[in-house]
Every structure is written in C-alpha cells, then in structure tokens.
Amino acid sequence: MIKRIALLVVIFTLSLSASAAAAEPGGGIIEGQIINRTEGGSSVADQDITLKTYLDDTEMDAITTKTDNEGYFVFNGLPTESGYSYEVVLVFQLAEYYSEWLSFNEGKTTKSVEVTVYDSTTSDEAIKVEMAHTIIYVGLDSLKFMEYFLFVNETDRTYIGSGGAATVEGRETLRFSLPKEAIEPQITLGLMECCITGSEEGFIDTMPIFPGSKEVAYSYIVNYNSATYTFLRNMNYPTTRYDLLFQGESIEVTGDQLAAEEPMDIEDTRFKHLSGSDFAPGDILEAKLSGLPQTGNQGAILWVVLTLVMLGTGFSFVYLMRKRKLQPVVSEDGLSQQRQRLLVELAHLDDEFEAGKIPEKSYRQLRPAKKAQLVELTQKSKEESDRR
C-alpha cells in the first residue's frame, strides 16, 4: 500500500513537472517602435501597447506593456512554433492602430516591427472623394446599384470625427446616402460590421480616416413600377470625378450635371457611361432613367433569389438602421459582379491617372491591390466552374 502511494506521488510529481514544462513561455521576442508621422507630432512616450497572440488564427492571449521615452517597446517569452502569430495594437489619440501580422521564421527568435501613428484631428476639411462611380444593373421591375468611392485624406493627421462620445467608438467619420426606396444594402469593401450605424439618409461609418486613401463599396436594390426612375445622389464630400454606368441598349439616362462618355464593354457586357466633375458638398446629382422594362413583379423576385444565393456563398452580417426601421443584410456580391466592379474600377483608375487626376503614389498603391483581387476572383470563378 505504501509503495503504491509512493508510486502515485512520483507519477503525480512527474505529471506536474511535465505540465509546468509545457506551460513555460517560449524564447521569442517581439521588439519595436511607435513612430508618429505627423510633422511636429505629439510624443509617443508612455503609450499602452498590446500584443495579441493567435494560434491557428484563434486569439489566445493579450498582454500589455508601455513604450519608453522614444516609443520603443519589447515583448518576450513568446512561443515561436509554427501556427503562432502576433499583432501589435495601440490606441493613440482615440484612433486604433495595428501592426502587420507577425510570426517567427524557422530558427528565428526575434522579430522587429515599426507601427506608424498620426496625431488626430476633428476637422474633415481635408477629406474628399477623388473618384466615385455608380454602376446600375437593370432587372425586371428592379435596379441594382453598386456604389464605389475613393476617399482621400490629404493631411498627415487621422480624422476621428467631430462629434459623439470621446471614445474610440461612436464618432461619425463618413456619411453615406441611400435613396429612400433602397432595400437590401450590401457592403462589399472598406467597411466593418462593428463600425456601421444607421441614419435618416442611409448609414454612417465611425472608423478613423488615416492619411492616404480609403476605398468603400456597397450595393442596394431599388424596385420601380414605371418606365422611368429618377436617381438622386447627395454629394456629402467634395468630389473630383463621378461616373455613372448602366446596362441596357434601350435605357436612356439624362442629367444636366453629367456629360456622355464613350460606352464601356466589360466581360461581354456593354455599359453606357456618363460623367461629371468638381461637385461640392451638398450638391444633389440628378439622373433620370427612361425606357425601363416592366413585367409585373418578376424582377423583384429575381433580385430576392440573387440575394439569397449571395447570402449562401459569402460572409454576411446584419446591422440595424434604427431610424429607417430596416434590418438590411450586408454581404459580399457574387463573383461575377465583383469581377465586373473591379474591372470598372481598374479602367477608371487608369483613365484618371493618365489624365493626371490621381496622384502617382495613390495609383501605384491601388492598382496592384485591385489587380491581385481580380486575379483571386478569377481563380475562384475557375474553381467553381471546375466543380460544376
């Protein structure tokens, strides 16, 4: 009996030792520095820095330290095995900043990172739309609108909004208007579930606007019951260039603020093309569509079916548009329409750059990213086709 107890004690002790060894921290080190890129910007000393640890993309832990007088920080005792990755996060003047995704290469135990921050501002004077376009897909008794905006913050300060509570969340930064008849808004680019709230006119974003460019895209459906429909676009920001593209050889679109451009052929689909420039905040763009087809409510049913298909194949989330009493579902578009949107955006991007309307730096950043998205979508389309 005594020997048996002694044996159990030994086994228990060994198991404790093994557990302790397994729980021992690793030998990895992540060191870095916070850099304020605002000219004459505030100090980055004594800032709270959080390191998030992920194992196979699942968050496992978060630890916090502070920067020294020069903005340097260090985290040590980190696992370096395959599957572990890390992210540095901090809040600086009510804006949240993230590092790149970090992991240790085989045989390496030290990783260095630099996190850029900017002083914050509550003035939106430098926020403008460099380029925007609306693509209209004509269905039976319904229209699908796809909207794209290229926002530019031309300063070296992060715009955090001018109202709301003095917290990271809750400040309005960007406003988006929707037609009163709009249903099924669907976010496709540049916005996050956590940061969208409803408004009387449409919805607002509360994410900070960092220096440089920001792309936003979304879509919605409008049902119509006559051969004509008047599209009204509220220009919330100074807009350098606006393009309106639409399907249908028999469809005509007129508007005093828009001029006819050459049609565009994208993936065997012809889009008629109108454009305008130099819109001021508060301007109301008006475009009248005529010659719309009508066959009862089949078009509405078609779009409902399309929406259900998209919900079944893509990421989705719901946000509450409180004042409009709607609960629209926001999801990714089908692959074909995403490809068309990207092709349109690439074509416009090239045209705007050649015309000298987009800075070269923005062009060099945006074009490779869009091309990579297009390649990825093309590959996905091929894979889906092969599965069929």
C-alpha positions in Angstrom: 0.0 0.0 0.0 2.8 2.4 1.0 4.7 1.5 -2.2 1.6 2.1 -4.3 1.1 5.5 -2.7 4.8 6.4 -3.2 4.4 5.4 -6.9 1.3 7.6 -7.3 3.2 10.5 -5.7 6.1 10.0 -8.2 3.7 9.9 -11.1 1.8 12.9 -9.9 5.1 14.8 -9.4 6.3 13.9 -12.9 3.0 15.0 -14.4 3.2 18.3 -12.6 6.8 18.8 -14.0 5.6 17.9 -17.5 2.7 20.4 -17.2 5.0 23.1 -15.9 7.4 22.5 -18.8 4.5 22.7 -21.3 3.3 25.9 -19.7 6.8 27.5 -19.7 6.9 30.6 -22.0 8.9 30.3 -25.3 12.0 32.2 -26.2 10.5 34.6 -28.8 11.0 38.3 -28.7 9.0 41.0 -30.5 10.5 44.4 -30.3 9.5 47.6 -32.0 8.9 51.3 -32.0 5.9 53.6 -32.4 6.6 56.4 -35.0 4.5 59.5 -35.2 4.5 60.6 -38.8 2.7 63.9 -38.2 5.1 66.8 -38.7 5.8 68.2 -35.2 3.5 65.5 -33.8 2.9 64.6 -30.2 5.1 62.3 -28.1 4.8 58.6 -28.3 6.3 58.0 -24.8 4.5 56.0 -22.2 1.9 54.6 -24.5 0.0 51.4 -23.7 0.9 48.7 -26.3 -1.0 45.4 -26.5 0.3 42.2 -28.1 -2.3 39.8 -29.3 -1.3 36.1 -29.6 -3.1 33.9 -32.1 -2.8 30.1 -32.6 -4.1 29.0 -36.0 -5.9 32.3 -36.3 -7.7 32.0 -33.0 -6.9 34.6 -30.4 -5.3 33.0 -27.4 -3.9 35.8 -25.2 -3.3 39.6 -25.0 -0.5 41.2 -22.9 0.2 44.9 -22.4 3.3 47.0 -21.9 4.3 50.6 -22.2 6.7 52.4 -24.6 9.8 54.2 -23.3 10.6 57.9 -23.9 11.4 57.1 -27.6 8.4 55.0 -28.3 10.3 51.6 -28.0 8.7 48.5 -26.6 9.5 44.8 -26.2 7.6 41.6 -25.5 9.5 38.5 -24.6 8.9 34.9 -23.6 6.8 34.2 -26.7 6.1 30.8 -28.4 7.9 30.6 -31.8 6.4 27.4 -33.0 4.5 27.1 -36.3 0.9 28.2 -36.1 1.6 31.1 -33.7 1.2 34.7 -35.0 1.1 38.1 -33.3 -0.4 41.6 -33.8 0.6 44.8 -32.0 -2.3 47.1 -31.2 -2.5 50.5 -29.6 -4.9 53.4 -29.3 -3.3 56.8 -29.9 -5.5 59.9 -29.6 -8.7 58.0 -30.0 -7.6 56.1 -33.1 -6.7 52.5 -33.1 -3.6 51.3 -34.9 -2.4 47.8 -35.8 0.9 46.3 -36.9 1.4 43.9 -39.7 0.7 40.2 -39.0 3.9 38.8 -37.3 5.3 35.3 -37.0 8.7 33.8 -36.4 10.5 32.2 -39.3 12.0 28.8 -38.6 15.1 29.1 -36.5 14.4 32.8 -35.6 13.5 34.0 -32.2 13.5 37.8 -32.7 11.0 39.9 -34.7 11.2 43.7 -35.2 8.3 45.9 -36.1 7.5 49.6 -36.6 4.0 50.9 -36.0 3.1 54.3 -37.6 0.6 56.6 -35.9 -0.6 60.2 -36.5 -1.9 63.0 -34.5 -5.7 63.1 -34.6 -8.0 65.8 -35.9 -11.7 66.5 -35.6 -11.8 68.6 -38.8 -12.9 66.9 -42.1 -11.8 69.8 -44.3 -9.1 67.6 -45.9 -11.5 64.6 -46.6 -12.6 64.5 -50.2 -13.7 61.9 -52.8 -11.1 61.6 -55.5 -13.2 59.3 -57.6 -16.7 57.8 -57.4 -18.9 55.8 -59.6 -22.3 54.2 -59.6 -23.0 51.0 -61.7 -26.7 50.3 -62.4 -27.7 46.7 -63.3 -31.2 46.8 -64.9 -33.6 44.0 -63.8 -37.3 43.5 -64.4 -39.1 45.9 -62.1 -35.9 46.5 -60.1 -32.5 48.1 -60.3 -29.3 47.0 -58.6 -26.9 49.8 -57.7 -23.2 49.3 -57.0 -21.5 52.3 -55.5 -17.8 52.9 -55.2 -15.9 55.8 -53.5 -12.1 56.5 -53.3 -11.8 58.8 -50.3 -8.6 60.8 -49.8 -7.2 62.3 -46.6 -4.6 64.8 -47.8 -3.2 65.7 -44.4 -0.7 64.0 -42.1 -3.4 63.7 -39.4 -6.0 61.0 -38.7 -9.6 62.2 -38.9 -11.5 60.8 -35.9 -14.9 62.5 -36.4 -16.2 65.8 -35.0 -19.0 64.6 -32.6 -20.1 61.8 -30.3 -18.5 60.5 -27.2 -14.8 60.9 -26.6 -14.1 57.2 -27.2 -12.7 55.1 -30.0 -16.2 54.1 -31.0 -19.1 56.3 -31.6 -17.8 59.2 -33.7 -19.2 59.8 -37.1 -16.5 59.9 -39.8 -18.1 59.2 -43.1 -21.7 59.6 -44.2 -23.4 57.6 -47.0 -26.8 58.5 -48.5 -29.2 55.9 -49.9 -32.4 56.5 -52.0 -35.5 56.4 -49.8 -36.6 53.3 -51.8 -33.4 51.4 -51.3 -33.6 47.9 -49.8 -31.0 45.1 -49.1 -27.9 47.3 -48.7 -24.8 45.1 -49.0 -21.3 46.2 -48.0 -18.6 44.8 -50.3 -15.4 46.8 -49.5 -13.8 49.1 -46.9 -16.4 49.0 -44.0 -16.7 46.8 -40.9 -19.7 45.5 -39.0 -18.5 47.0 -35.7 -18.4 50.5 -37.0 -21.6 51.0 -39.1 -24.7 52.6 -37.7 -27.9 53.7 -39.4 -29.1 57.3 -40.1 -32.0 59.1 -41.6 -30.3 59.4 -45.0 -28.6 56.0 -45.1 -25.7 54.9 -42.8 -22.6 56.3 -41.2 -19.1 54.9 -40.6 -17.2 55.5 -37.3 -13.8 54.2 -38.4 -11.0 56.8 -38.3 -9.8 58.1 -41.7 -6.0 57.7 -41.8 -3.8 59.8 -44.1 -3.8 58.5 -47.7 -6.7 56.8 -49.5 -9.6 54.6 -48.4 -11.9 52.6 -50.7 -15.5 51.9 -49.9 -18.1 50.0 -52.0 -21.6 48.8 -51.3 -24.8 47.9 -53.3 -28.5 48.1 -52.9 -31.7 47.4 -54.8 -34.5 49.8 -55.8 -37.8 48.5 -57.1 -39.6 50.6 -59.7 -43.2 50.5 -61.1 -43.0 52.7 -64.2 -40.8 53.1 -67.3 -38.9 55.9 -65.6 -36.9 56.3 -62.4 -35.1 59.4 -61.1 -31.9 58.7 -59.3 -30.8 61.3 -56.7 -27.2 61.3 -55.3 -26.4 63.6 -52.3 -22.8 64.6 -52.6 -21.6 64.7 -49.0 -18.0 65.5 -49.8 -16.1 67.4 -52.4 -16.0 65.0 -55.4 -13.4 65.4 -58.1 -14.9 62.9 -60.5 -18.1 61.0 -60.7 -19.1 58.3 -63.2 -22.4 56.7 -63.9 -22.5 53.4 -65.8 -25.6 51.4 -66.7 -26.8 48.4 -68.6 -29.3 48.2 -71.4 -29.2 49.4 -75.0 -32.8 50.7 -74.8 -32.2 52.5 -71.5 -31.6 56.3 -71.6 -30.1 58.3 -68.8 -30.2 62.1 -68.8 -28.9 64.6 -66.3 -27.8 68.3 -66.5 -24.7 67.7 -64.4 -23.4 64.8 -66.4 -21.9 64.5 -69.9 -22.0 61.5 -72.2 -18.8 59.4 -72.4 -17.8 56.5 -74.7 -19.6 53.2 -73.7 -17.5 50.6 -71.9 -17.5 46.9 -72.7 -16.7 44.7 -69.6 -16.9 40.9 -69.8 -19.2 41.0 -72.8 -21.5 43.5 -71.1 -21.9 47.0 -72.6 -22.3 49.9 -70.1 -23.4 53.3 -71.2 -21.3 56.0 -69.5 -21.9 59.5 -68.1 -19.6 61.6 -66.0 -19.3 64.8 -64.1 -16.6 66.6 -62.1 -15.9 69.1 -59.3 -19.0 68.5 -57.1 -19.3 70.5 -53.9 -20.6 69.2 -50.6 -24.4 69.5 -50.5 -24.8 69.2 -54.3 -27.7 67.0 -55.4 -26.9 64.9 -58.5 -30.0 64.0 -60.5 -30.1 61.4 -63.3 -33.4 60.3 -65.0 -33.6 56.7 -66.3 -36.2 56.1 -69.0 -37.1 53.0 -71.1 -37.1 50.7 -68.2 -38.6 47.2 -68.8 -41.6 46.0 -66.8 -43.2 42.6 -66.4 -45.1 42.6 -63.1 -43.1 41.7 -60.0 -40.7 39.1 -61.6 -37.8 41.4 -61.3 -38.2 41.8 -57.6 -38.4 38.0 -57.2 -35.2 37.7 -59.3 -33.3 40.0 -57.0 -34.6 38.3 -53.9 -33.3 34.9 -55.3 -30.0 36.5 -56.2 -29.6 38.0 -52.7 -30.4 34.6 -51.1 -27.7 32.9 -53.3 -25.2 35.6 -52.3 -26.0 35.1 -48.6 -25.4 31.3 -49.0 -22.0 31.8 -50.5 -20.4 34.8 -48.8 -19.7 36.4 -45.5 -22.7 38.2 -44.1 -23.7 40.3 -41.1 -26.7 42.4 -40.1 -26.7 46.0 -38.8 -29.7 47.9 -37.6 -30.8 51.1 -39.4 -32.8 52.3 -36.4 -34.5 55.4 -37.7 -35.5 53.8 -41.0 -36.8 50.7 -39.3 -35.0 48.4 -41.6 -32.7 45.5 -40.8 -30.8 45.0 -44.1 -28.4 42.1 -44.6 -24.9 43.1 -45.7 -23.0 40.6 -47.7 -20.4 40.1 -50.5 -21.6 40.2 -54.1 -21.5 37.2 -56.4 -18.1 36.5 -58.1 -19.2 37.7 -61.5 -20.4 41.1 -60.3 -17.4 41.5 -58.1 -15.2 40.9 -61.1 -17.2 43.4 -63.2 -16.9 46.0 -60.4 -13.1 45.5 -60.2 -12.7 45.8 -64.0 -14.7 49.0 -64.0 -12.6 50.4 -61.2 -9.3 49.4 -62.9 -10.4 51.1 -66.1 -11.4 54.3 -64.3 -8.2 54.2 -62.2 -6.1 54.0 -65.4 -8.1 56.8 -67.1 -7.9 59.1 -64.1 -4.1 58.5 -63.7 -3.5 59.2 -67.4 -5.5 62.4 -67.1 -3.4 63.5 -64.1 -6.4 63.4 -61.7 -4.9 60.8 -59.3 -1.5 61.2 -57.6 1.0 58.6 -58.7 1.5 57.4 -55.2 -2.2 56.5 -54.8 -2.2 54.9 -58.2 0.8 52.8 -57.5 -0.8 51.6 -54.3 -4.3 50.9 -55.6 -3.7 49.3 -59.0 -1.6 46.3 -57.8 -4.1 45.7 -54.9 -7.1 45.7 -57.3 -5.3 43.5 -59.8 -4.5 41.0 -57.1 -8.2 41.0 -56.1 -9.1 40.4 -59.7 -6.7 37.5 -60.1 -8.0 35.9 -56.9 -11.7 36.3 -58.0 -10.8 34.9 -61.4 -9.2 31.8 -59.8 -12.3 31.4 -57.6 -14.5 31.6 -60.6 -12.4 28.9 -62.4 -12.5 26.7 -59.3 -16.3 27.0 -59.1 -16.6 26.3 -62.8 -14.4 23.2 -62.5 -16.6 21.9 -59.6 -19.6 22.1 -61.8 
